[in-house]
């Protein structure tokens, strides 16, 4: 039995790739028939491996509470090294996202800590589709895989920023809100994944629940997305999102993605 791996990208571009989400395998079953099996790949196996995580601290103070100092996470994956790179900084690390291949694949996951009316929460953003027809073509699969891999992603945030969570263990109780950005309505939504300590658990059922409810708008907790005060205050921080393609409405954020 032989297996041929074919990227979604033209073959002359494959040598330049740094990261990929999907690979199609043509598997020869018999002389008369073949099957094309979609293999989804975001951050490798759905098991977090600390040895494969590279953490970069860029201008942040581990002793400062993210309710007082802006704090964001930028997570990317390299097919060449099979390693994750996590940048912890005051704004999204745009230099980590440069290059045509990264802009085409949109495999990155970005997140920010927010304090809304005195309560801390982690806001995670994933790009499902929009900006390229190939992403529209595999939107359902991308949504499924992001849901499957998010516990690994959140675990990377927790492990990479472990000193912060040791200094402020109450952050483990913070709710995690996941924004799925897409130009397809059923995948363009915001879901609550529960508390950070639950969302980062390898045995968490949150991802399974999401995968079982694809194309629905049901969230995993019966809470509304926290809304900051309309006027200037001290109980909300930062005053504006640190993520350029973020907004209270995912559709608005998607427009920024496509520009």
GUDO-993009 format. One line per field, with one value per atom (N, C-alpha, C, CB): x, y, z; residue number from 1; atom name. Coordinates in steps of 0.05 Angstrom, whole numbers. Glycine has a CB too. Example, Ala and Ser with C-alpha at 12.3 -4.5 7.8 and 13.67 -1.06 7.14 Angstrom:
u 264  246  264  226  257  273  258  282
v -114  -90  -66  -89  -45  -21  1  -12
w 156  156  156  181  142  143  157  114
nr 1  1  1  1  2  2  2  2
atom N  CA  C  CB  N  CA  C  CB
This chain:
u 17  0  18  -19  12  28  11  41  23  9  22  7  7  16  5  9  22  13  13  31  -10  -14  -23  -33  -9  -17  -40  6  -55  -76  -63  -94  -38  -25  -12  -4  -7  7  34  10  43  67  92  72  92  115  118  115  97  99  105  73  104  107  134  104  155  182  185  203  168  170  153  163  138  118  131  99  119  128  108  133  83  62  38  53  25  2  -19  9  -44  -66  -77  -87  -79  -92  -74  -118  -74  -61  -80  -34  -81  -98  -81  -114  -90  -76  -93  -69  -81  -94  -85  -89  -103  -95  -105  -107  -87  -94  -105  -69  -131  -145  -144  -173  -145  -144  -136  -172  -134  -127  -149  -121  -174  -196  -206  -218  -199  -210  -189  -233  -193  -176  -194  -156  -185  -200  -182  -210  -195  -180  -189  -187  -169  -175  -164  -162  -182  -172  -159  -194  -134  -120  -116  -93  -128  -126  -102  -152  -87  -64  -61  -38  -62  -59  -34  -84  -34  -10  0  -17  -2  8  -11  35  -1  -19  -34  -3  -58  -74  -65  -104  -39  -27  -6  -15  -8  11  38  1  60  87  103  100  110  124  151  129  164  190  188  202  164  161  152  142  150  141  164  120  166  186  171  202  179  165  182  157  171  184  170  186  184  172  182  180  163  169  157  159  173  165  143  155  139  119  133  99  120  130  114  130  127  112  100  131  109  99  75  121  69  47  21  53  0  -26  -36  -47  -47  -56  -80  -64  -91  -112  -101  -128  -74  -60  -41  -46  -30  -11  -22  17  -24  -34  -18  -34  -33  -19  -34  -19  -18  -30  -12  -31  -25  -11  -13  -22  10  10  23  26  7  17  17  -1  40  43  57  58  56  68  85  47  107  124  124  153  118  119  148  105  166  194  206  211  201  212  192  222  167  145  143  149  151  150  130  178  121  103  120  81  112  124  102  139  106  87  101  77  90  100  81  102  92  76  85  80  66  74  51  84  55  34  15  46  24  7  13  12  -4  0  27  -23  42  69  65  87  61  56  79  49  104  127  127  152  114  111  92  102  75  54  60  28  84  92  96  117  96  101  75  114  76  52  39  59  56  44  27  67  38  22  -3  39  -1  -25  -46  -17  -36  -55  -68  -40  -52  -62  -79  -40  -71  -85  -87  -112  -65  -65  -60  -45  -53  -46  -70  -34  -64  -85  -74  -91  -90  -82  -102  -80  -92  -110  -101  -109  -119  -113  -128  -120  -116  -129  -145  -108  -169  -186  -199  -207  -201  -215  -240  -198  -263  -289  -305  -304  -310  -325  -314  -355  -287  -272  -267  -287  -277  -273  -255  -300  -235  -216  -227  -189  -220  -227  -206  -255  -203  -184  -200  -166  -193  -207  -189  -217  -197  -181  -194  -178  -177  -187  -175  -181  -193  -186  -198  -195  -183  -193  -202  -171  -228  -239  -239  -267  -250  -251  -255  -274  -251  -253  -225  -263  -225  -200  -187  -181  -195  -184  -204  -156  -209  -230  -223  -235  -197  -190  -199  -160  -198  -207  -237  -199  -252  -281  -287  -294  -271  -275  -273  -255  -255  -251  -260  -221  -279  -287  -297  -308  -314  -324  -302  -344  -283  -261  -243  -244  -238  -222  -236  -218  -262  -276  -273  -306  -277  -275  -247  -281  -226  -199  -192  -180  -200  -194  -207  -205  -232  -245  -229  -274  -220  -205  -179  -201  -165  -139  -138  -123  -160  -160  -151  -187  -158  -147  -117  -158  -104  -75  -65  -66  -78  -71  -72  -88  -94  -98  -78  -126  -72  -51  -24  -49  -18  7  7  10  -15  -16  -10  -44  -23  -20  8  -40  20  47  67  54  64  83  82  77  59  57  52  33  65  60  67  76  88  95  73  121  60  38  16  27  9  -12  -5  -21  21  30  27  59  33  31  2  46  -15  -43  -60  -50  -62  -77  -106  -74  -117  -145  -151  -154  -131  -135  -143  -109  -138  -147  -177  -135  -190  -219  -232  -229  -215  -225  -238  -202  -260  -273  -257  -301  -259  -246  -267  -228  -265  -283  -269  -295  -280  -267  -283  -265  -269  -281  -273  -272  -293  -289  -296  -305  -277  -281  -285  -258  -307  -313  -333  -324  -332  -352  -376  -340  -375  -397  -412  -388  -437  -451  -450  -480  -453  -454  -428  -463  -406  -380  -370  -359  -385  -378  -392  -385  -378  -392  -372  -410  -382  -366  -377  -366  -360  -368  -353  -363  -366  -353  -343  -373  -317  -306  -301  -279  -315  -313  -289  -313  -281  -258  -232  -259  -211  -185  -175  -165  -178  -168  -183  -170  -207  -223  -216  -253  -214  -210  -182  -213  -163  -136  -132  -116  -152  -150  -149  -172  -130  -129  -155  -105  -168  -192  -217  -192  -214  -237  -257  -228  -282  -303  -313  -327  -300  -310  -307  -295  -282  -278  -296  -249  -301  -318  -347  -318  -355  -382  -384  -388  -363  -364  -364  -339  -348  -347  -373  -324  -387  -413  -435  -420  -430  -450  -442  -458  -427  -419  -443  -402  -440  -461  -483  -472  -478  -498  -486  -506  -502  -492  -494  -508  -497  -498  -471  -510  -469  -444  -443  -441  -419  -414  -420  -386  -428  -437  -459  -413  -477  -501  -496  -525  -475  -468  -466  -441  -470  -467  -439  -487  -430  -404  -401  -398  -381  -378  -375  -355  -390  -389  -377  -417  -356  -344  -362  -318  -356  -371  -370  -360  -391  -392  -376  -421  -373  -357  -331  -373  -313  -287  -290  -270  -274  -276  -250  -299  -248  -224  -229  -215  -253  -260  -257  -288  -250  -247  -219  -269  -205  -178  -171  -157  -159  -154  -179  -133  -179  -203  -211  -198  -192  -198  -184  -190  -194  -181  -153  -198  -135  -108  -104  -89  -125  -124  -139  -137  -125  -136  -161  -115  -163  -187  -207  -179  -207  -225  -246  -210  -270  -292  -314  -303  -333  -355  -372  -372  -370  -383  -362  -402  -362  -341  -341  -345  -364  -366  -349  -395  -349  -332  -303  -338  -296  -268  -260  -264  -278  -273  -266  -296  -280  -275  -246  -294  -235  -208  -189  -201  -197  -181  -178  -193  -200  -200  -186  -228  -182  -170  -140  -175
v -24  0  25  0  43  68  91  71  112  137  161  140  177  201  225  202  243  267  291  273  304  327  351  320  373  397  410  416  427  443  464  456  472  492  480  507  497  487  475  509  455  441  459  417  478  496  514  512  515  532  516  546  489  473  476  444  480  482  506  483  527  551  551  575  529  530  530  507  543  544  531  572  531  520  512  539  490  483  470  463  473  463  437  483  435  412  399  420  373  358  337  344  332  311  287  322  264  239  222  223  214  195  167  203  151  124  103  119  87  66  42  58  37  15  -10  22  -7  -30  -20  -45  -39  -30  -14  -55  -18  -5  19  -25  23  46  59  36  85  101  118  118  125  143  167  129  190  215  221  239  220  223  250  200  269  294  290  315  299  297  325  282  331  358  359  365  381  384  413  374  419  447  449  456  437  438  411  453  392  365  348  366  328  311  327  289  318  333  328  325  328  324  346  296  361  383  371  403  379  371  396  355  399  423  427  423  404  406  418  378  419  430  459  413  471  499  518  501  537  559  584  564  596  619  644  614  665  691  711  700  724  746  772  744  788  813  836  812  848  872  870  891  846  842  836  820  843  838  816  864  794  771  778  748  799  806  825  819  834  852  837  873  844  832  841  838  823  831  850  807  854  874  902  869  904  930  934  933  912  914  897  904  909  893  868  910  846  820  804  804  796  780  756  798  737  713  710  687  703  697  669  719  650  622  614  603  604  594  567  614  552  526  524  504  510  506  476  515  471  443  433  441  452  445  434  469  448  439  424  464  425  413  425  382  450  464  487  474  493  516  540  510  564  588  605  604  612  629  655  614  677  704  715  723  723  736  765  722  783  811  829  816  855  875  879  901  871  872  847  898  840  816  820  812  798  799  795  777  817  816  805  844  809  799  769  809  756  727  717  717  735  727  736  739  746  756  732  773  739  719  710  694  706  700  674  699  655  629  630  608  644  648  663  662  683  699  684  724  664  647  626  633  613  591  600  573  622  633  612  644  599  578  589  557  614  625  626  652  626  631  654  605  674  697  702  723  713  716  740  691  750  773  770  800  780  782  808  780  806  830  831  831  855  859  875  874  863  876  877  861  902  907  892  899  892  881  851  885  837  809  803  794  785  778  755  770  756  735  734  739  710  707  704  682  720  721  711  750  688  673  676  643  681  685  666  714  654  635  644  606  641  648  623  663  621  597  600  591  622  626  655  609  661  689  698  708  713  723  706  727  680  662  639  651  632  613  585  611  578  552  549  549  571  570  566  595  578  574  544  592  533  506  485  499  491  473  485  465  503  517  497  537  478  459  443  440  434  419  436  407  461  479  484  506  488  493  468  499  445  420  417  396  423  419  440  420  465  486  477  513  468  459  436  450  418  394  402  375  422  429  451  438  465  488  480  500  457  451  450  424  441  441  469  425  486  514  528  528  525  538  527  534  501  490  503  460  509  523  550  525  565  591  588  604  568  564  556  542  538  529  551  504  565  586  609  595  615  637  627  656  605  592  609  566  626  643  664  658  674  692  679  703  654  640  631  616  627  621  646  611  669  694  702  716  695  702  678  726  659  634  638  616  661  667  668  692  673  674  647  683  625  599  597  577  615  615  632  624  647  665  649  682  660  648  651  659  631  632  636  607  657  662  658  691  642  635  648  605  664  678  662  708  652  640  660  613  668  688  674  708  679  667  684  638  682  695  676  704  653  634  636  604  645  652  631  657  605  585  582  559  591  589  616  577  636  663  669  685  662  663  665  639  669  670  649  699  632  611  613  583  606  605  576  614  574  548  542  545  557  553  566  523  557  569  559  561  575  569  542  591  535  509  486  508  490  469  468  474  492  493  483  522  483  474  445  492  432  405  385  398  366  347  330  329  326  309  325  293  351  368  359  397  361  353  377  341  400  424  422  449  414  411  391  404  368  348  358  323  374  386  404  402  420  438  423  457  402  387  372  367  365  351  371  337  397  416  436  432  425  442  454  425  480  495  503  478  503  513  538  492  552  576  571  600  546  540  543  512  557  560  539  588  537  517  528  507  552  562  583  575  584  601  629  589  641  669  685  669  711  730  740  753  745  757  782  762  785  809  834  807  855  881  902  889  916  937  961  947  977  1002  1020  1016  1035  1053  1078  1061  1086  1110  1103  1129  1123  1118  1108  1144  1087  1075  1063  1054  1052  1038  1008  1050  1000  971  955  968  968  954  961  963  940  944  921  946  926  952  964  951  990  1003  994  1033  985  975  948  995  932  906  910  890  893  893  877  883  864  847  862  820  866  883  871  888  845  832  823  809  837  830  852  827  844  862  847  876  862  849  833  869  842  827  814  845  788  774  783  744  791  799  823  804  842  866  858  886  840  831  817  812  802  788  807  770  830  849  859  873  862  870  848  877  823  801  801  775  808  806  829  804  851  875  870  899
w 0  0  0  25  -18  -19  -13  -47  -3  5  -8  36  -20  -33  -19  -63  -10  4  -15  29  -16  -34  -19  -57  -20  -6  -22  -2  -7  -21  -38  0  -33  -48  -73  -31  -94  -117  -110  -138  -124  -117  -118  -136  -135  -136  -113  -162  -95  -72  -47  -68  -48  -24  -11  -31  -26  -15  4  -36  0  16  41  -1  45  67  94  65  113  141  159  150  151  168  151  190  157  142  160  120  153  169  158  171  132  120  98  107  98  78  68  89  42  31  23  6  32  25  6  51  -16  -34  -27  -64  -17  -8  -27  21  -37  -57  -42  -74  -47  -34  -51  -27  -77  -95  -122  -96  -141  -168  -181  -185  -172  -185  -171  -188  -146  -131  -114  -113  -109  -92  -75  -108  -51  -34  -27  -8  -26  -17  11  -37  29  57  67  73  76  87  114  89  117  143  153  140  176  188  206  202  204  221  228  206  254  263  279  280  303  320  327  346  307  311  327  325  341  357  378  371  385  405  433  402  437  464  467  467  488  492  501  513  487  494  500  471  526  535  520  565  513  500  472  498  461  434  434  418  458  461  465  483  448  451  460  425  482  493  491  523  481  479  495  449  514  530  518  560  508  494  509  465  527  540  561  520  572  593  620  586  641  668  681  685  688  700  727  703  739  766  764  782  740  736  729  714  742  736  709  758  692  666  667  649  691  694  695  719  697  698  675  725  664  642  619  651  595  572  568  547  562  559  537  586  517  494  489  469  475  467  436  481  423  395  392  379  382  380  351  396  342  314  315  296  293  291  266  291  267  244  236  250  211  201  199  174  196  192  218  182  240  266  283  281  275  291  319  294  321  347  347  354  371  375  384  395  375  384  397  361  422  437  444  462  434  442  463  417  485  506  507  535  501  498  504  469  501  507  483  515  459  436  419  419  400  384  369  364  368  355  325  367  311  283  267  272  276  261  260  274  279  280  258  307  248  229  201  238  196  170  151  172  125  105  91  116  65  49  58  20  66  73  98  76  118  143  138  164  121  114  99  99  83  68  86  45  102  118  143  127  155  178  200  170  207  227  255  221  258  284  302  281  328  348  365  366  369  385  407  367  430  453  469  470  485  502  529  489  550  576  577  599  587  590  617  568  628  653  646  674  651  645  671  622  679  703  727  700  728  750  748  775  728  725  702  721  707  686  668  699  643  624  602  613  590  568  542  573  522  497  474  490  463  443  416  451  395  368  348  359  332  311  284  318  263  236  222  220  217  204  174  214  164  135  128  122  102  93  84  116  62  52  30  74  29  9  5  17  -20  -26  -15  -56  -13  -2  27  -4  42  70  71  85  52  51  44  30  27  18  41  -4  60  82  109  84  109  133  154  127  146  166  179  152  163  174  192  152  183  200  227  185  227  252  270  246  258  274  286  255  270  280  301  258  296  317  343  308  343  367  380  362  364  373  386  351  374  383  404  360  409  427  456  429  467  493  493  502  472  470  468  445  453  450  477  430  491  517  537  527  536  553  548  549  523  516  529  486  529  542  572  538  584  613  620  623  605  611  605  594  582  575  594  548  606  625  653  616  660  686  710  687  707  730  736  724  715  720  735  693  727  740  768  723  774  801  819  801  807  822  827  808  807  809  803  789  822  817  811  841  819  814  784  828  768  739  728  725  742  733  733  751  748  750  728  777  713  692  670  681  659  636  610  633  593  567  546  562  530  508  482  510  464  439  416  435  400  377  352  375  338  312  290  309  274  253  226  252  213  188  172  192  146  129  124  102  136  136  163  130  163  187  209  181  203  224  239  213  227  240  250  220  247  255  282  234  304  330  353  334  377  401  420  414  431  449  475  437  497  523  528  546  535  540  570  525  587  615  627  621  651  665  653  695  656  645  653  652  678  688  675  719  666  653  623  657  611  582  574  573  593  587  595  600  605  615  592  634  591  569  567  572  590  591  588  617  581  579  558  573  564  545  528  560  533  520  490  530  481  453  440  447  454  443  440  461  459  458  434  484  429  406  380  407  378  353  348  354  369  366  359  391  362  356  334  381  314  292  278  272  270  257  275  233  301  320  334  341  348  363  393  355  401  430  443  434  465  480  502  491  514  535  563  534  566  592  587  608  605  601  611  616  599  606  581  622  584  562  560  564  536  532  548  502  564  581  564  600  571  556  574  547  564  581  585  568  604  609  585  635  581  558  562  552  587  593  606  611  608  620  648  619  655  682  689  684  714  723  726  749  720  724  698  735  676  651  639  630  629  619  600  642  577  566  554  544  548  539  511  539  495  468  464  446  446  441  430  422  439  429  404  451  395  371  349  376  326  305  293  283  292  280  301  262  324  346  348  372  356  361  376  335  388  401  381  416  356  334  317  317  315  299  270  300  260  232  227  224  246  243  242  265  260  261  235  284  223  199  176  191  175  154  156  157  181  184  173  213  178  169  138  178  125  96  83  86  97  85  81  103
nr 1  1  1  1  2  2  2  2  3  3  3  3  4  4  4  4  5  5  5  5  6  6  6  6  7  7  7  7  8  8  8  8  9  9  9  9  10  10  10  10  11  11  11  11  12  12  12  12  13  13  13  13  14  14  14  14  15  15  15  15  16  16  16  16  17  17  17  17  18  18  18  18  19  19  19  19  20  20  20  20  21  21  21  21  22  22  22  22  23  23  23  23  24  24  24  24  25  25  25  25  26  26  26  26  27  27  27  27  28  28  28  28  29  29  29  29  30  30  30  30  31  31  31  31  32  32  32  32  33  33  33  33  34  34  34  34  35  35  35  35  36  36  36  36  37  37  37  37  38  38  38  38  39  39  39  39  40  40  40  40  41  41  41  41  42  42  42  42  43  43  43  43  44  44  44  44  45  45  45  45  46  46  46  46  47  47  47  47  48  48  48  48  49  49  49  49  50  50  50  50  51  51  51  51  52  52  52  52  53  53  53  53  54  54  54  54  55  55  55  55  56  56  56  56  57  57  57  57  58  58  58  58  59  59  59  59  60  60  60  60  61  61  61  61  62  62  62  62  63  63  63  63  64  64  64  64  65  65  65  65  66  66  66  66  67  67  67  67  68  68  68  68  69  69  69  69  70  70  70  70  71  71  71  71  72  72  72  72  73  73  73  73  74  74  74  74  75  75  75  75  76  76  76  76  77  77  77  77  78  78  78  78  79  79  79  79  80  80  80  80  81  81  81  81  82  82  82  82  83  83  83  83  84  84  84  84  85  85  85  85  86  86  86  86  87  87  87  87  88  88  88  88  89  89  89  89  90  90  90  90  91  91  91  91  92  92  92  92  93  93  93  93  94  94  94  94  95  95  95  95  96  96  96  96  97  97  97  97  98  98  98  98  99  99  99  99  100  100  100  100  101  101  101  101  102  102  102  102  103  103  103  103  104  104  104  104  105  105  105  105  106  106  106  106  107  107  107  107  108  108  108  108  109  109  109  109  110  110  110  110  111  111  111  111  112  112  112  112  113  113  113  113  114  114  114  114  115  115  115  115  116  116  116  116  117  117  117  117  118  118  118  118  119  119  119  119  120  120  120  120  121  121  121  121  122  122  122  122  123  123  123  123  124  124  124  124  125  125  125  125  126  126  126  126  127  127  127  127  128  128  128  128  129  129  129  129  130  130  130  130  131  131  131  131  132  132  132  132  133  133  133  133  134  134  134  134  135  135  135  135  136  136  136  136  137  137  137  137  138  138  138  138  139  139  139  139  140  140  140  140  141  141  141  141  142  142  142  142  143  143  143  143  144  144  144  144  145  145  145  145  146  146  146  146  147  147  147  147  148  148  148  148  149  149  149  149  150  150  150  150  151  151  151  151  152  152  152  152  153  153  153  153  154  154  154  154  155  155  155  155  156  156  156  156  157  157  157  157  158  158  158  158  159  159  159  159  160  160  160  160  161  161  161  161  162  162  162  162  163  163  163  163  164  164  164  164  165  165  165  165  166  166  166  166  167  167  167  167  168  168  168  168  169  169  169  169  170  170  170  170  171  171  171  171  172  172  172  172  173  173  173  173  174  174  174  174  175  175  175  175  176  176  176  176  177  177  177  177  178  178  178  178  179  179  179  179  180  180  180  180  181  181  181  181  182  182  182  182  183  183  183  183  184  184  184  184  185  185  185  185  186  186  186  186  187  187  187  187  188  188  188  188  189  189  189  189  190  190  190  190  191  191  191  191  192  192  192  192  193  193  193  193  194  194  194  194  195  195  195  195  196  196  196  196  197  197  197  197  198  198  198  198  199  199  199  199  200  200  200  200  201  201  201  201  202  202  202  202  203  203  203  203  204  204  204  204  205  205  205  205  206  206  206  206  207  207  207  207  208  208  208  208  209  209  209  209  210  210  210  210  211  211  211  211  212  212  212  212  213  213  213  213  214  214  214  214  215  215  215  215  216  216  216  216  217  217  217  217  218  218  218  218  219  219  219  219  220  220  220  220  221  221  221  221  222  222  222  222  223  223  223  223  224  224  224  224  225  225  225  225  226  226  226  226  227  227  227  227  228  228  228  228  229  229  229  229  230  230  230  230  231  231  231  231  232  232  232  232  233  233  233  233  234  234  234  234  235  235  235  235  236  236  236  236  237  237  237  237  238  238  238  238  239  239  239  239  240  240  240  240  241  241  241  241  242  242  242  242  243  243  243  243  244  244  244  244  245  245  245  245  246  246  246  246  247  247  247  247  248  248  248  248  249  249  249  249  250  250  250  250  251  251  251  251  252  252  252  252  253  253  253  253  254  254  254  254  255  255  255  255  256  256  256  256  257  257  257  257  258  258  258  258  259  259  259  259
atom N  CA  C  CB  N  CA  C  CB  N  CA  C  CB  N  CA  C  CB  N  CA  C  CB  N  CA  C  CB  N  CA  C  CB  N  CA  C  CB  N  CA  C  CB  N  CA  C  CB  N  CA  C  CB  N  CA  C  CB  N  CA  C  CB  N  CA  C  CB  N  CA  C  CB  N  CA  C  CB  N  CA  C  CB  N  CA  C  CB  N  CA  C  CB  N  CA  C  CB  N  CA  C  CB  N  CA  C  CB  N  CA  C  CB  N  CA  C  CB  N  CA  C  CB  N  CA  C  CB  N  CA  C  CB  N  CA  C  CB  N  CA  C  CB  N  CA  C  CB  N  CA  C  CB  N  CA  C  CB  N  CA  C  CB  N  CA  C  CB  N  CA  C  CB  N  CA  C  CB  N  CA  C  CB  N  CA  C  CB  N  CA  C  CB  N  CA  C  CB  N  CA  C  CB  N  CA  C  CB  N  CA  C  CB  N  CA  C  CB  N  CA  C  CB  N  CA  C  CB  N  CA  C  CB  N  CA  C  CB  N  CA  C  CB  N  CA  C  CB  N  CA  C  CB  N  CA  C  CB  N  CA  C  CB  N  CA  C  CB  N  CA  C  CB  N  CA  C  CB  N  CA  C  CB  N  CA  C  CB  N  CA  C  CB  N  CA  C  CB  N  CA  C  CB  N  CA  C  CB  N  CA  C  CB  N  CA  C  CB  N  CA  C  CB  N  CA  C  CB  N  CA  C  CB  N  CA  C  CB  N  CA  C  CB  N  CA  C  CB  N  CA  C  CB  N  CA  C  CB  N  CA  C  CB  N  CA  C  CB  N  CA  C  CB  N  CA  C  CB  N  CA  C  CB  N  CA  C  CB  N  CA  C  CB  N  CA  C  CB  N  CA  C  CB  N  CA  C  CB  N  CA  C  CB  N  CA  C  CB  N  CA  C  CB  N  CA  C  CB  N  CA  C  CB  N  CA  C  CB  N  CA  C  CB  N  CA  C  CB  N  CA  C  CB  N  CA  C  CB  N  CA  C  CB  N  CA  C  CB  N  CA  C  CB  N  CA  C  CB  N  CA  C  CB  N  CA  C  CB  N  CA  C  CB  N  CA  C  CB  N  CA  C  CB  N  CA  C  CB  N  CA  C  CB  N  CA  C  CB  N  CA  C  CB  N  CA  C  CB  N  CA  C  CB  N  CA  C  CB  N  CA  C  CB  N  CA  C  CB  N  CA  C  CB  N  CA  C  CB  N  CA  C  CB  N  CA  C  CB  N  CA  C  CB  N  CA  C  CB  N  CA  C  CB  N  CA  C  CB  N  CA  C  CB  N  CA  C  CB  N  CA  C  CB  N  CA  C  CB  N  CA  C  CB  N  CA  C  CB  N  CA  C  CB  N  CA  C  CB  N  CA  C  CB  N  CA  C  CB  N  CA  C  CB  N  CA  C  CB  N  CA  C  CB  N  CA  C  CB  N  CA  C  CB  N  CA  C  CB  N  CA  C  CB  N  CA  C  CB  N  CA  C  CB  N  CA  C  CB  N  CA  C  CB  N  CA  C  CB  N  CA  C  CB  N  CA  C  CB  N  CA  C  CB  N  CA  C  CB  N  CA  C  CB  N  CA  C  CB  N  CA  C  CB  N  CA  C  CB  N  CA  C  CB  N  CA  C  CB  N  CA  C  CB  N  CA  C  CB  N  CA  C  CB  N  CA  C  CB  N  CA  C  CB  N  CA  C  CB  N  CA  C  CB  N  CA  C  CB  N  CA  C  CB  N  CA  C  CB  N  CA  C  CB  N  CA  C  CB  N  CA  C  CB  N  CA  C  CB  N  CA  C  CB  N  CA  C  CB  N  CA  C  CB  N  CA  C  CB  N  CA  C  CB  N  CA  C  CB  N  CA  C  CB  N  CA  C  CB  N  CA  C  CB  N  CA  C  CB  N  CA  C  CB  N  CA  C  CB  N  CA  C  CB  N  CA  C  CB  N  CA  C  CB  N  CA  C  CB  N  CA  C  CB  N  CA  C  CB  N  CA  C  CB  N  CA  C  CB  N  CA  C  CB  N  CA  C  CB  N  CA  C  CB  N  CA  C  CB  N  CA  C  CB  N  CA  C  CB  N  CA  C  CB  N  CA  C  CB  N  CA  C  CB  N  CA  C  CB  N  CA  C  CB  N  CA  C  CB  N  CA  C  CB  N  CA  C  CB  N  CA  C  CB  N  CA  C  CB  N  CA  C  CB  N  CA  C  CB  N  CA  C  CB  N  CA  C  CB  N  CA  C  CB  N  CA  C  CB  N  CA  C  CB  N  CA  C  CB  N  CA  C  CB  N  CA  C  CB  N  CA  C  CB  N  CA  C  CB  N  CA  C  CB  N  CA  C  CB  N  CA  C  CB  N  CA  C  CB  N  CA  C  CB  N  CA  C  CB  N  CA  C  CB  N  CA  C  CB  N  CA  C  CB  N  CA  C  CB  N  CA  C  CB  N  CA  C  CB  N  CA  C  CB  N  CA  C  CB  N  CA  C  CB  N  CA  C  CB  N  CA  C  CB  N  CA  C  CB  N  CA  C  CB  N  CA  C  CB  N  CA  C  CB  N  CA  C  CB  N  CA  C  CB  N  CA  C  CB  N  CA  C  CB  N  CA  C  CB  N  CA  C  CB  N  CA  C  CB  N  CA  C  CB  N  CA  C  CB  N  CA  C  CB  N  CA  C  CB  N  CA  C  CB  N  CA  C  CB  N  CA  C  CB  N  CA  C  CB  N  CA  C  CB  N  CA  C  CB  N  CA  C  CB  N  CA  C  CB  N  CA  C  CB  N  CA  C  CB  N  CA  C  CB  N  CA  C  CB  N  CA  C  CB  N  CA  C  CB  N  CA  C  CB
